[in-house]
Amino acid sequence: MINAIGTAEAAKRLGLTSNQVRNLCKRRVIRAKQIGRNWLMDPADVEAAKSRPDGRRTARAGKARKK
């Protein structure tokens, strides 16, 4: 990764917080390299993550929610 960006810059580009970006890196939604406490990622991988779903679970169709 020559042109690497950190979590703060990635958060600006994705409209998320730095903590949310770190969680995406830990879950491997965004390909990143952890160096010490810092996460570095390729800007192209951050742009690609914009078009991917965020991985959140949704309620299953037909399954009633508890009230």
Secondary structure, 3 states (H helix, E strand, C coil): CCCCECHHHHHHHHCCCHHHHHHHHHCCCCCEEEECCEEEECHHHHHHHHCCCCCCCCCCCCCCCCC
